[in-house]
Amino acid sequence: MAAIKEFRGLRPKPDMVTRIAELPYDVVSSEEARDIAKGNQYSFFHVSKPEIDLPDNVNLYADIVYATGRINFDSFIIQGVLEQDESPRLYLYTQVMHGRQQHGLVACVSIDDYLNSTVKKHELTREDKERDRTRHIETLNAQTGPVFLFYKEDRFKKVLCEEALRIEPVYEFTASDGIRHILRIIEEVNLIESFKKAFAKDILYIADGHHRAASAAKVGVKHRKENPSHNGTEEYNWFLAAIFPHDQLQILAYNKVVKDLNGLSKEEYLNKIAQHFSVQQAGVKVPEAIHQFSMYLDRQWYLLTPAFAIPNDPIESLDVQILQNKLLDLILGIKDPRTDKRIDFIGGIRGTQELEKLVDAGEYQVAFSMHPTTIEQLIRVADAGMIMPPKSTWFEPKLRSGLVVHLL
């Protein structure tokens, strides 16, 4: 069911990989990317976030931004810091975080599998973000960052992965955040064909990169219509992906901070919560189980446990939706967390100290530390063809961009 294929990856020279590889474009701000790339002319942010080379007040969607990305990309190729492999290959990408390892196959995946939902989604995409990545792909004629996919682990693919792990790495380095990144090149034809056969009956799930996948599909469909000699073998029919087994992945919480108590005093607010939750001043900063919430208010941590039956619905049973329905909406008046300026989201990698810092500084009045969504919950939602609430998952570690690029 899922069609994957080998491709001629564009990669850094081994002695340049630590200078080139960077976090995905959408997990850092322009200011953060500018600071990270300072003094490093080969940072991949010059390609993936080219506004860092332009005045601070530049419109992020201006023509000059995309054109600058293309100029920088071409420069990397002309200088030879990025080189294309001579023959089509697959790649095995290993990440190590705090001793945990995850091994993903870097391959091209058919855009048709995205369009027909063999690649299953769990997020809505925003039109402005789709347009941005679509223009980026079209201007560079390349997909510069992989879509993060996963599959339900099975013994056959595990054996193939173990065989690929015996290949000598071409890259092995530790990034500034302490994450180790290892890349192996799979050249042996029989192993490549075995991987392709192993995925042929699979369904794939998007972990992260919904906008990258949607944009790659849009570009591919557009090229099909514009190419009178289209035959289906063109590179635009495929998108770059890193595909991991589900049981190796780690989801962190997506925590929340709110600017005010919707006109309520602290006592009124706590009384309203107590109508729906058991409220304990327990000092628990991180919930130990699903359907529990830690709340930071006035320099104190409270543990909230629902005093109502949890629905069985794939969406309504999610902690993020329970909190939205019974507290954020009902008590704090936040109807749409996508658009309400009173709420913000903090990736779990930043820890509860970031929540305390924001509330103690007075910028926000209350914070919520969440139990992470489980991979099984995500699969249940995706299999039902449903869409998760915004900011439900934070996968960690993040895939590095610039390790392997797919040229169209």
C-alpha positions in Angstrom: 0.0 0.0 0.0 2.8 2.5 0.8 5.2 3.1 -2.1 8.7 4.1 -1.1 11.8 4.5 -3.3 15.5 5.2 -3.3 16.8 8.5 -4.6 20.0 10.4 -5.2 20.4 12.4 -2.0 22.1 15.8 -1.9 24.3 15.7 1.2 27.0 17.6 3.1 30.6 16.6 2.7 31.4 14.7 5.9 33.7 17.4 7.3 31.0 20.0 6.8 28.0 18.2 8.3 28.2 19.7 11.8 28.3 23.2 10.2 25.3 22.6 7.9 22.7 20.4 9.7 20.1 22.4 11.6 16.8 22.0 13.4 13.6 22.1 11.2 12.6 25.5 10.0 9.4 25.5 11.9 10.6 24.9 15.5 12.7 28.1 15.8 11.8 31.7 15.2 13.6 33.9 12.7 15.4 35.6 15.6 16.5 32.3 17.0 17.7 31.0 13.6 19.6 34.3 13.0 21.4 33.9 16.4 22.2 30.2 15.8 23.6 30.9 12.3 25.7 33.9 13.4 29.3 33.4 12.2 28.4 30.2 10.3 28.0 30.9 6.6 27.1 27.2 6.0 24.2 26.9 8.5 21.3 25.3 6.7 19.1 28.1 8.1 20.5 30.2 5.2 18.5 27.9 3.0 15.5 26.9 5.1 15.0 30.3 6.8 16.7 32.7 4.4 15.1 35.8 6.0 18.1 35.6 8.4 20.2 37.2 5.7 17.8 40.1 5.2 16.7 43.1 7.3 14.8 42.2 10.5 11.6 43.8 9.2 11.4 41.9 5.9 8.1 40.3 5.1 8.7 36.6 5.6 6.6 35.8 2.4 8.3 38.4 0.2 9.8 37.2 -3.1 13.3 38.3 -2.0 13.1 35.7 0.9 12.6 32.8 -1.4 15.1 34.1 -4.0 17.7 34.5 -1.2 17.2 30.9 -0.2 17.8 29.7 -3.8 21.0 31.8 -4.1 22.3 30.3 -0.8 21.3 26.8 -1.9 23.0 27.1 -5.2 26.1 28.6 -3.5 26.4 25.5 -1.3 26.2 23.3 -4.3 28.7 25.3 -6.4 31.2 25.4 -3.5 30.9 21.7 -3.2 29.8 21.6 0.5 26.7 19.8 -0.7 27.2 17.0 -3.2 24.7 14.6 -4.8 25.1 10.9 -4.6 25.9 9.2 -7.9 23.3 6.6 -7.7 19.9 6.2 -6.0 20.1 5.0 -2.4 18.2 4.7 0.9 19.6 6.0 4.1 19.3 4.9 7.8 19.1 7.8 10.2 19.7 7.1 13.9 19.1 9.6 16.7 20.3 9.1 20.3 18.8 11.2 23.1 19.5 10.4 26.8 20.5 6.9 25.8 17.3 6.3 23.8 17.8 5.3 20.1 15.4 5.6 17.2 16.3 4.4 13.7 14.4 5.8 10.7 14.6 4.9 7.0 15.1 8.0 4.8 13.4 7.4 1.5 11.0 9.0 -0.9 7.3 8.4 -0.4 4.7 8.6 -3.1 2.6 11.8 -3.1 -0.3 9.6 -4.2 -0.1 7.8 -0.8 -0.5 11.2 0.9 -3.4 12.2 -1.4 -5.3 8.9 -0.9 -4.6 8.7 2.9 -2.3 5.7 2.9 -0.2 8.3 4.7 -2.5 9.2 7.5 -2.7 12.7 8.9 -3.8 13.9 12.4 -3.5 17.7 12.0 -5.1 20.5 10.0 -2.8 22.5 7.9 -2.9 26.3 7.5 -3.1 27.8 4.0 -0.5 30.5 4.7 2.0 27.9 5.9 1.3 25.6 2.9 1.8 28.5 0.5 5.2 29.2 2.2 6.6 25.7 1.9 5.1 25.3 -1.6 7.0 28.4 -2.8 10.1 27.2 -1.0 10.0 23.8 -2.8 9.2 25.4 -6.1 11.9 28.1 -5.9 14.7 25.7 -4.8 13.3 22.8 -6.9 14.1 20.6 -3.9 12.6 19.3 -0.7 15.1 20.4 2.0 13.5 18.8 5.2 12.1 15.3 5.6 8.5 14.6 6.7 8.6 12.7 10.0 6.6 9.5 9.5 6.1 6.3 11.5 4.8 2.8 11.0 3.6 0.0 13.3 6.7 -2.0 14.0 7.0 -5.5 12.7 9.6 -8.2 12.8 10.6 -8.2 9.1 11.5 -4.5 9.1 13.3 -4.9 12.4 15.5 -7.5 10.8 16.2 -5.3 7.8 17.1 -2.4 10.1 19.5 -4.6 12.1 21.2 -5.5 8.8 21.5 -1.8 7.8 22.9 -0.9 11.3 26.0 -3.0 10.4 26.9 -0.4 7.7 29.7 2.0 8.6 28.2 5.5 9.2 29.0 8.3 6.9 28.1 10.9 9.6 28.2 10.6 13.3 28.1 13.8 15.4 26.5 15.3 18.5 24.6 18.5 18.0 24.6 21.5 20.3 21.5 20.2 22.1 23.2 17.0 23.0 21.4 14.8 20.4 23.6 12.3 18.5 22.9 12.0 14.8 24.2 9.0 12.7 23.6 8.5 9.0 24.3 5.3 7.1 24.0 4.9 3.3 22.1 1.8 2.0 23.6 1.0 -1.4 23.1 -2.8 -1.6 20.4 -3.4 -4.2 18.9 -6.5 -2.5 18.5 -4.6 0.9 16.9 -1.6 -0.9 14.4 -3.9 -2.6 13.7 -5.7 0.6 12.9 -2.4 2.4 10.6 -1.4 -0.5 8.8 -4.7 -0.3 8.5 -4.5 3.5 6.6 -1.2 3.2 4.4 -2.2 0.3 1.6 -3.4 2.5 2.0 -0.7 5.2 0.0 2.4 6.3 2.2 5.3 7.3 1.4 8.0 9.8 2.6 11.6 10.0 4.3 12.4 13.3 5.5 15.8 12.3 5.7 17.8 9.0 2.1 18.0 7.8 2.8 21.3 6.0 5.9 19.8 4.3 3.9 16.8 3.1 0.9 18.9 1.9 3.2 21.3 0.1 5.2 18.5 -1.6 1.9 17.0 -2.8 0.7 20.4 -4.2 3.9 20.9 -6.1 3.7 17.4 -7.5 0.1 17.8 -8.7 0.9 21.1 -10.2 3.9 19.7 -12.2 1.8 16.8 -13.4 -0.7 19.2 -14.9 2.0 21.4 -16.4 4.1 18.6 -17.9 2.6 17.2 -21.2 5.1 14.3 -21.1 4.4 13.3 -17.5 4.9 9.6 -17.1 4.9 9.1 -13.3 8.7 8.5 -12.9 9.5 12.1 -12.2 10.9 13.1 -8.8 8.1 15.5 -8.1 5.9 12.5 -7.6 7.7 11.7 -4.4 8.4 13.5 -1.1 11.3 13.2 1.3 10.6 11.3 4.5 12.3 9.7 7.5 10.2 6.7 8.6 10.5 5.3 12.1 8.9 2.4 14.0 6.2 3.6 16.3 7.6 2.0 19.5 10.9 3.9 19.3 9.3 7.3 19.3 9.0 9.7 22.2 6.1 12.2 22.5 6.5 15.0 25.0 3.8 17.2 26.4 2.6 20.4 24.7 2.1 22.6 27.8 -0.1 25.7 27.9 0.0 29.2 29.5 -2.9 31.7 29.7 -2.6 35.4 30.2 -5.5 36.0 32.6 -8.3 34.3 34.6 -11.1 35.7 32.4 -12.0 38.4 34.9 -12.2 35.9 37.9 -10.4 36.3 41.2 -8.1 33.4 42.2 -10.8 32.1 44.7 -13.6 32.3 42.1 -11.5 30.6 39.5 -10.5 27.7 41.9 -14.2 27.3 42.9 -15.3 27.0 39.3 -12.6 24.4 38.6 -13.7 22.4 41.7 -17.1 21.9 40.1 -15.5 19.7 37.5 -12.2 18.5 38.9 -10.7 17.2 42.1 -8.2 20.0 43.1 -5.2 19.1 45.2 -2.5 21.5 46.2 0.0 18.7 45.8 3.1 20.3 44.3 3.1 17.8 41.4 4.7 19.6 38.4 4.3 16.8 35.9 1.2 14.5 35.8 2.1 10.9 36.2 -0.9 9.5 34.3 -3.3 10.5 31.5 -6.4 12.4 32.5 -4.5 14.3 35.1 -3.3 18.0 34.8 -0.8 20.0 36.8 -1.7 23.7 37.1 0.6 26.5 38.2 -1.1 29.5 39.8 0.2 32.1 42.1 3.5 30.3 42.7 1.7 27.0 43.6 1.2 23.7 41.8 -2.2 22.0 41.9 -3.1 18.6 40.6 -6.4 18.4 38.8 -8.3 15.1 38.3 -11.6 15.0 36.4 -14.6 14.4 38.6 -16.6 13.2 35.5 -16.6 10.1 33.3 -14.1 10.2 30.5 -15.7 9.8 27.0 -14.6 6.9 24.8 -14.4 9.0 21.7 -10.9 9.2 20.2 -10.8 13.0 20.3 -13.0 13.7 23.4 -10.9 11.3 25.5 -7.7 13.2 24.8 -6.3 15.2 27.7 -5.9 18.3 25.5 -9.6 18.1 24.5 -10.7 17.5 28.1 -8.8 20.5 29.3 -10.2 22.6 26.4 -13.8 21.6 27.0 -14.0 21.6 30.8 -11.6 24.5 31.7 -10.1 26.6 28.9 -13.5 27.1 27.2 -15.9 26.7 30.0 -14.1 28.7 32.6 -11.4 30.8 30.9 -13.5 31.6 27.8 -11.0 30.4 25.3 -13.2 29.2 22.4 -10.5 28.6 19.7 -7.0 28.0 21.0 -5.8 28.3 17.4 -6.7 32.0 17.2 -7.1 33.3 20.8 -4.2 35.5 21.7 -4.6 34.9 25.4 -3.2 31.4 25.2 0.3 30.2 24.2 1.9 26.7 23.8 5.2 25.6 25.3 6.9 22.5 24.0 7.6 20.0 26.8 11.3 20.0 26.0 11.5 23.4 27.8 10.4 21.8 31.0 8.1 23.1 33.8 10.7 25.7 34.8 9.7 27.6 31.7 6.0 27.6 32.8 7.0 28.9 36.3 9.2 31.5 34.7 6.5 32.9 32.5 3.8 33.0 35.2 6.2 34.4 37.9 7.2 37.2 35.5 3.6 38.2 35.3 3.3 37.7 31.5 0.9 34.9 32.1 -1.4 34.2 35.1 -1.8 30.4 34.9 0.0 27.5 33.3 -0.9 23.8 32.6 1.6 21.0 32.6 0.1 18.1 30.5 0.7 14.4 30.4 2.0 13.5 26.8 -0.4 12.2 24.2 0.5 8.6 23.6 1.4 7.1 20.2 -1.5 4.7 20.6 -3.9 7.7 21.0 -2.5 9.3 17.9 -2.9 6.1 15.9 -6.5 5.8 17.1 -7.3 9.3 16.0 -5.6 8.9 12.6 -7.2 5.5 11.9 -10.6 7.1 12.5 -9.8 9.8 10.0 -10.1 12.5 12.7 -8.1 15.6 13.4 -6.4 16.1 16.8 -6.8 19.4 18.6 -4.0 22.0 17.9 -0.7 21.5 19.7 -1.4 18.0 20.9 2.0 16.4 20.3 5.6 17.4 20.6 8.0 14.7 19.1 11.5 14.8 20.4 14.2 14.6 19.2 13.6 16.7 16.1 15.0 15.6 12.7 17.9 17.7 11.4 17.4 19.4 8.1 20.3 19.5 5.6 21.5 15.9 6.2 19.8 14.6 3.0 18.0 16.8 0.4 15.7 15.5 -2.3 16.2 17.3 -5.6 13.2 17.5 -8.0 
